[in-house]
């Protein structure tokens, strides 16, 4: 398997050094040190336009099966246009089918979250919690609500899919938790793994590594600036994790 070329990362070394001086003020997405990338003069969408978009999505939610069967292109186009932020969590749950699984299993998540699990599994999960988005306000504090919700989601997922669980589920679960509570986040994670990437998290993670290498090579070829930014982010994250160990 091809290895990634980090030889041109000298230009981003300063970003790595700055990791220890991260701002304590979160940006609008909850990440520390990112406010400088949000323009003050950012164009705002009029409130009445936002409300019209939300009303369209609420109408789709109330007739979801009909829209998916008869008006799929409209759903697709509205997704590409952007799900209103106030309804994004609900939209993700409908798009992957998690809302139906939650309705059919209303108490399953809490029961599995409280059930005893293999102590070694729980220990492995806890070792990975602090590595997930360490610069996001939800996951900064050890034992905080973000890390504890992440632990519960990963623990339940590991119990439901013991042959497929791996630490690569953690970043995906963390992103879901940025948008919704733990229970729907779990059902979204399960739906995504079952429907869209079956076998993707098998032992060895070969498919993930191949896709990662393809992404790096494509970015380096078509957008060197994006490639350097991604390299900078990876190095900064690794540096931050190393400092926290």
C-alpha positions as CSV (number, residue, x, y, z in Angstrom):
1,X,0.0,0.0,0.0
2,X,1.3,3.4,-0.9
3,X,2.5,5.7,1.9
4,X,1.7,9.4,2.2
5,X,4.3,11.9,1.3
6,X,4.9,14.3,4.2
7,X,8.0,15.9,2.7
8,X,6.3,19.2,1.8
9,X,4.9,19.7,5.3
10,X,7.6,22.2,6.3
11,X,5.4,25.1,5.3
12,X,2.9,24.1,7.9
13,X,5.3,23.5,10.8
14,X,4.3,26.8,12.3
15,X,0.7,25.6,12.6
16,X,1.9,22.6,14.7
17,X,3.9,24.8,17.0
18,X,0.8,27.0,17.5
19,X,-1.3,24.0,18.8
20,X,-0.3,24.8,22.4
21,X,-1.7,28.4,22.0
22,X,-5.2,27.6,21.0
23,X,-7.8,30.2,21.8
24,X,-10.3,29.4,24.5
25,X,-13.1,31.1,22.6
26,X,-15.0,28.5,20.5
27,X,-16.1,29.4,16.9
28,X,-19.8,29.0,15.9
29,X,-19.2,25.3,15.4
30,X,-17.8,24.7,18.8
31,X,-14.2,24.4,17.9
32,X,-11.5,26.3,19.9
33,X,-9.2,28.4,17.9
34,X,-11.3,28.6,14.8
35,X,-13.1,31.9,15.2
36,X,-10.4,33.7,13.0
37,X,-11.6,31.7,10.0
38,X,-15.2,33.0,10.3
39,X,-15.6,36.3,8.5
40,X,-17.3,39.1,10.4
41,X,-19.0,40.2,7.2
42,X,-20.5,36.8,6.6
43,X,-23.7,37.0,4.5
44,X,-26.8,36.4,6.5
45,X,-29.9,34.7,5.2
46,X,-33.1,36.7,6.0
47,X,-35.2,35.2,8.8
48,X,-38.3,34.8,6.5
49,X,-36.2,32.8,4.0
50,X,-35.0,30.5,6.8
51,X,-38.5,30.0,8.1
52,X,-39.7,29.0,4.6
53,X,-37.0,26.5,4.2
54,X,-37.7,25.0,7.6
55,X,-41.4,24.8,6.7
56,X,-40.6,22.8,3.6
57,X,-38.4,20.4,5.5
58,X,-41.1,20.0,8.2
59,X,-43.6,19.1,5.5
60,X,-41.2,16.5,4.1
61,X,-40.7,15.0,7.6
62,X,-44.5,14.6,8.0
63,X,-44.8,12.8,4.6
64,X,-41.3,11.3,4.5
65,X,-42.0,8.0,2.8
66,X,-44.1,9.6,0.1
67,X,-41.4,12.2,-0.6
68,X,-38.7,9.5,-0.8
69,X,-40.8,7.4,-3.1
70,X,-42.3,10.0,-5.4
71,X,-40.2,13.2,-4.9
72,X,-36.8,11.8,-4.4
73,X,-35.1,14.4,-6.7
74,X,-36.7,17.2,-4.7
75,X,-35.3,15.7,-1.4
76,X,-31.9,15.4,-3.0
77,X,-31.9,18.9,-4.3
78,X,-32.9,20.3,-0.9
79,X,-30.1,18.3,0.7
80,X,-27.6,19.8,-1.7
81,X,-28.9,23.2,-1.0
82,X,-28.4,22.6,2.7
83,X,-30.5,21.3,5.6
84,X,-31.6,24.2,7.9
85,X,-29.3,24.1,11.0
86,X,-32.3,23.9,13.3
87,X,-33.5,20.7,11.6
88,X,-30.2,19.2,10.6
89,X,-30.2,16.5,13.3
90,X,-33.7,15.4,12.4
91,X,-32.8,15.5,8.7
92,X,-29.9,13.2,9.2
93,X,-32.0,10.8,11.1
94,X,-34.6,10.6,8.4
95,X,-32.1,10.4,5.6
96,X,-30.4,7.3,7.0
97,X,-33.5,5.7,8.4
98,X,-32.4,6.0,12.1
99,X,-35.7,7.6,13.1
100,X,-37.6,4.4,12.2
101,X,-35.2,2.2,14.1
102,X,-35.5,4.4,17.1
103,X,-39.3,4.2,16.9
104,X,-39.2,0.4,16.7
105,X,-36.8,0.1,19.6
106,X,-37.7,2.9,22.0
107,X,-35.9,1.5,25.1
108,X,-33.1,-0.6,23.5
109,X,-30.4,2.1,23.8
110,X,-30.8,2.9,27.5
111,X,-31.0,-0.8,28.3
112,X,-27.8,-1.6,26.5
113,X,-26.0,1.5,27.8
114,X,-26.8,0.4,31.4
115,X,-26.0,-3.3,30.8
116,X,-22.6,-4.6,31.9
117,X,-20.1,-5.1,29.1
118,X,-16.7,-6.7,28.8
119,X,-14.4,-4.6,31.1
120,X,-11.6,-4.8,28.5
121,X,-13.9,-3.4,25.8
122,X,-15.0,-0.5,28.1
123,X,-11.4,0.2,28.9
124,X,-10.4,0.2,25.2
125,X,-13.3,2.6,24.5
126,X,-12.3,5.0,27.3
127,X,-8.7,5.1,26.1
128,X,-9.9,6.6,22.8
129,X,-12.4,9.2,24.1
130,X,-9.9,12.0,24.6
131,X,-8.6,11.6,21.1
132,X,-11.9,12.6,19.4
133,X,-11.9,16.2,18.4
134,X,-9.8,17.4,21.4
135,X,-10.3,21.0,20.4
136,X,-14.1,20.9,20.4
137,X,-15.9,22.2,23.4
138,X,-18.0,19.1,23.8
139,X,-15.0,16.8,24.2
140,X,-12.5,18.9,26.1
141,X,-13.3,17.7,29.6
142,X,-12.5,14.2,30.8
143,X,-15.7,12.8,32.2
144,X,-17.7,15.6,30.7
145,X,-21.1,15.1,29.1
146,X,-19.6,14.9,25.6
147,X,-17.1,12.2,26.4
148,X,-19.6,10.3,28.5
149,X,-22.2,10.4,25.7
150,X,-19.6,9.2,23.3
151,X,-18.7,6.4,25.6
152,X,-22.3,5.3,25.8
153,X,-22.8,5.4,22.0
154,X,-19.6,3.4,21.3
155,X,-20.4,0.9,24.1
156,X,-23.8,0.2,22.8
157,X,-22.6,0.0,19.2
158,X,-19.9,-2.5,20.3
159,X,-22.5,-4.7,21.9
160,X,-24.8,-4.6,18.9
161,X,-22.0,-5.2,16.3
162,X,-19.2,-6.9,18.2
163,X,-17.5,-8.3,15.1
164,X,-17.3,-5.0,13.4
165,X,-16.6,-2.5,16.2
166,X,-13.3,-0.6,16.1
167,X,-11.9,2.8,17.2
168,X,-12.6,4.3,13.8
169,X,-16.2,4.5,14.8
170,X,-15.4,7.1,17.4
171,X,-14.9,10.1,15.1
172,X,-18.1,9.4,13.3
173,X,-20.0,9.0,16.5
174,X,-18.5,12.3,17.8
175,X,-19.7,14.2,14.8
176,X,-23.2,12.8,15.2
177,X,-23.1,13.9,18.9
178,X,-22.3,17.5,17.8
179,X,-25.8,17.5,16.2
180,X,-28.0,15.3,18.4
181,X,-28.4,13.5,21.7
182,X,-26.8,10.1,22.3
183,X,-29.7,7.8,21.5
184,X,-30.5,9.1,18.0
185,X,-26.7,9.4,17.4
186,X,-26.3,5.7,18.1
187,X,-29.1,4.8,15.7
188,X,-27.6,7.0,13.0
189,X,-24.2,5.4,13.5
190,X,-25.8,1.9,13.2
191,X,-27.8,2.9,10.1
192,X,-24.7,4.4,8.4
193,X,-22.6,1.3,9.1
194,X,-25.3,-1.2,8.1
195,X,-26.6,0.6,5.0
196,X,-23.8,2.7,3.5
197,X,-20.5,1.3,4.6
198,X,-21.0,-2.4,5.4
199,X,-17.7,-4.0,6.1
200,X,-15.9,-0.7,5.9
201,X,-14.7,-1.0,9.5
202,X,-13.6,-4.6,9.3
203,X,-10.4,-5.6,11.1
204,X,-7.4,-4.1,9.4
205,X,-9.3,-1.1,8.1
206,X,-7.9,-1.7,4.6
207,X,-10.8,0.1,2.8
208,X,-10.4,3.2,5.0
209,X,-6.6,3.3,4.4
210,X,-7.1,2.9,0.7
211,X,-9.6,5.7,0.6
212,X,-7.4,7.9,2.7
213,X,-4.4,7.4,0.3
214,X,-6.7,8.2,-2.7
215,X,-7.9,11.4,-1.0
216,X,-4.4,12.6,-0.2
217,X,-3.2,11.9,-3.8
218,X,-6.2,13.6,-5.4
219,X,-5.9,16.6,-3.2
220,X,-2.2,17.0,-3.8
221,X,-2.8,16.8,-7.6
222,X,-5.9,19.1,-8.0
223,X,-5.6,21.4,-4.9
224,X,-2.2,21.7,-3.3
225,X,-3.4,24.3,-0.9
226,X,-6.2,22.1,0.4
227,X,-3.7,19.2,0.6
228,X,-1.3,21.3,2.7
229,X,-4.2,22.5,4.9
230,X,-5.2,18.9,5.6
231,X,-1.6,17.9,6.3
232,X,-1.4,20.8,8.7
233,X,-4.6,19.7,10.5
234,X,-3.4,16.1,10.9
235,X,0.0,17.2,12.2
236,X,-1.6,19.7,14.6
237,X,-4.1,17.1,15.9
238,X,-1.3,14.5,16.4
239,X,0.8,17.1,18.2
240,X,-2.2,18.0,20.5
241,X,-2.9,14.4,21.3
242,X,0.8,13.8,22.1
243,X,0.8,16.7,24.5
244,X,-2.3,15.4,26.3
245,X,-0.9,11.9,26.8
